[in-house]
Amino acid sequence: MQVVIKANYDEISKEAALTVKQRLMEKPSFVLGLATGSTPLGLYKELIRMHKEEGLSFSHMVTFNLDEYLGLAPDHPQSYNFFMWENLFKHININPRNVYIPDGKVKPVDVEEYCEWYESRIKKFGGIDLQILGIGRDGHIGFNEPGSSLGSRTRVKTLTEETMQDNARFFKDPSEVPTYSITMGVGTVMEAKEILMVASGKNKAQVIATAIEGGVTAQVTASVLQLHKKVTVFLDEEAASLLKRKKYYNFVAEAVKKFQAIKES
């Protein structure tokens, strides 16, 4: 796991977007796993800028979203489908047929079969090349709440009260917040060839320290990323403020840059 610490949210968003750009240029049919929420918005804005100002093309890229609220239609203003189109897809040249987001309106009786289908689509495209992640205040990735199996697959998950409270600000009435979601499992996420996690702000400092420097536990599902072979975590100074090995992470980041320069010379 490489931890990259930058001064602020804008800097980590640009660094994360640059990683996506590099991977996409290496492989135009790149498969990108996407997250929602406020954290990746800066990254998405930078990708839009790259498309409009630098000509970065997404025409062959395939995307899979981590999750969706169960019960919300794709056009619901608080659905993750709506979020992705408003904040990324409609601003770039992606082929709509290459966009996969869990269907929040799938019938409960059909949901297990649907989740198996979603997994099969990921496999059909050769797996996810790069998965973007945020992290919840309780350490969840996707909607894999504390206690989720570290080997779990795409499925229905009951949200915790804390998650529902965090998300209530997006709804007119807190009672409208869905109780269930469809989410990629931890095991699904861990099969991505590369993972990129972004976190910012003081409110994420404690959970970041726990996930990166604590033990691997299902009670903090992000901690399993310690076992992945290729993870980069982009943090601003506030999110990194409680890391005990912060000085070492900065040293490694500089060493990696120097080694890359030697390889390219």
N, C-alpha and C positions, 0 to 999 in steps of 0.2 A: 504493500500500500504506500503510495506516495502522497504526502500531504503538502499542498501548495498554499501558502498564506500570502494574501495581498492586503493592501491598505483598506480597501472598501468594496462594497457590493458591485460597483461598476467594473472594477478591475477583475474581479473573479468571473463576472459574467462574460467579459471579453475574452479572458483566457479560456474559459470553458467552450465558448463559441469557436474559438480558433482551433481547438482540438477537433470539434465536429467538422469544421471546414477541411482540415487536413485529412481526416479519414474519408470524407466524401470525395475529395479530389483523387485519393488513392484508389477508390472503388466507387464509381458512380451508382452502382446498384446496391449501395450500402443499406443495411437494415438498422434503423435507429429506434431504440426504445425511448419513449417519451413520458415525462411526468407533468403533472399540473400543479396548481398552487402559485403563490406569489414568488417563490424562490427562483424558478426557471424563467420568469418573465424577462429579465434582463438578457439572458442567454438568447431567448427567442427574438427579442428586439434586435440584437446584434446579428443574428442570422438573416433577418429581414433586411437589415442594412447591407450586409454582404451581398445579398441577392440583387438589391436595387442599385447599389453603387459599384460593386465589383463583378457583377455578372455571375455570381455563384449559382449553379443550377441544381435543382432538386428534382428534375424531371424523371429520373430513374430510381430515386430513393424510395424505400419502403419503410413505413413506420408502424409501430405497435405501441399503443398506450398501456400504461400500467393498470389503470382501473377506471371504474365508472360507478356512479350511484345507481343502485338497483331501484327501479321505479320511476326514474326520470327519463323522459323522451329526449331524443337527440337535440331537439330544438329548444329544450327548456333552458332558460338563461343561466341556470346554475349547474347544468350538466357539463361534464368534462368534454363531451363532443363539441358543444357550443364554445367552450373556453378555447379549445385547440384551434377551431376555425377562426375565431375572432382574433386570437393572439399570435397565430403563426400561419396556418395553412392558406388562408385566403390572400395572404400577402406575398406568397412565393409561388413558384411554378410546379408545385407537386401534383402528380396525377391522383385524383380522388380515389381511383381504384386501388391505389397503393397505400391507402390510409386505413388502418385497422384500430378501432376503438371499441371496447366492450359495449354491447347493446344493453342499455339500462332497462329496456322495455321487454326483454325476453321473459316469457312466462315462467313462473316458478317451477312448473312441472317439467319444463324443458331446460332448466338452467344447467344441470349437470352435463347434459349432452352438449349444450352450447359451450361450456367451459372446455370440454375435451376438444371441440372443434377449434376453439381459439388457440389452444396449444398446438394442434395439428397444423394450423396456418403458419405459426412461427417456425415449426420444423420444416414446412414446405419450402420456405425461403432460406433455409440453411442456418436458422438461428439468428439471434440478435447480435449484431457486430458491436454496437456500443449502446449501453443502457444509461440514460440520464436518471438520476435520483435526487430527490430532496430528502429531508429527514424530519419526522414529526417530533413534537416536544417530548413524547414518550419513547422515542427511538424507533418508530415504525418506518418501514420503507414500503411504498405502495400503500395498500390498506392492510398490511400484515401487522396487526395490532400485537401488543405484548402477549406472549403465550402461543403465538402462531408457530406451527411446526417449521423447523428450518429446512425441511424437505418438501414443503407444501407446493402444490401446483395451483393453476388458475382455478378459482372457486368463489363461492359466496362467503363473505366475511361479515360478522356483526361488528359494528363500530363501537368503540369505547365511548363512555360519556365525555371524556376529555376531548377526544377527536370531534365529537358532535358539537361540543361547546366551542371549540376552536373554529369550526366551520359555520357556526350559527350566524356569524357576522355577515355572511354572504346572502342570507335569506331574510325576507321581510319579517317572517315570524319564526322563532326558534323551533316551533312545533313542526315546521315544514322540512327540517333537516332529516334526510333519510337515515334509517337505522342500519340498512344493509348496503353492501357494495359487491361488485364483482371485481376481483383483483388478481393479478398475476401472483403466484405464490413465491415464497422465498427461494425455493428450489428452482423455479423458472427464472427468476432474476439472476441467480448464481450461474446459470448456464450461458449468460451473455459472455461473449469473448472479451469484452472490456467494459468496465463500469466507471462512470463519472458521477460523483456526488458533489452537490453544491450546498453550502449552508452559510447563513449570515446572521448577524445580530447577537446581542447578549443573551437573548432568551433561548438560543440554541447552544450556548457554550457548555453547559453541564452535560447535556445529552451527547454532544460531540466528544467530549472528554471520555465519557463512559463507553461510547461506541468504538472509539479508536484505541483507547488505552486500557479499557477494562476487559473483563473476561467475555468470551463468546457465550451468549445466552439467548434463549428464545424470548426472554423478557425484554430484550432490547434487540429487535430483529436486525437493525443496521449493524450490530456487532459481528454478524456472520461475514460481513465484507472483509474482515481480517483474513479469512480463509481463501479469498479469491486471488487468482494469480496476477490480475492486472486491474488495479483500482487506483484512480486519482481522486483525491478529495480537495476541492477548492474552498477555502475558507477566508473570510475577511478577518481583520484583527480581533473584532469583538467575539466572533464565533470561536476563534482559536485561543481566547484569553485564558482558559483553564487547562490547556494542554501542558503537561509536565515536561514534554520533550520538544517543545516548540523550537528551541535553538537548534536542535539536531535536524528537525524537519527543514528549517531554512537552509542549513548547511547542505543537506542532501539536494534540495531544489537547485542550488547554485552548482553543485557538483554535476548534476544531471545535465544542466545547460552546457557546461564546459565539455563534458564527454560527447554530447551531441555535436558540438562545434568541431571536435576532433574527428568524429566520424565523417562529417560532411566536407572536411578540408582536403 
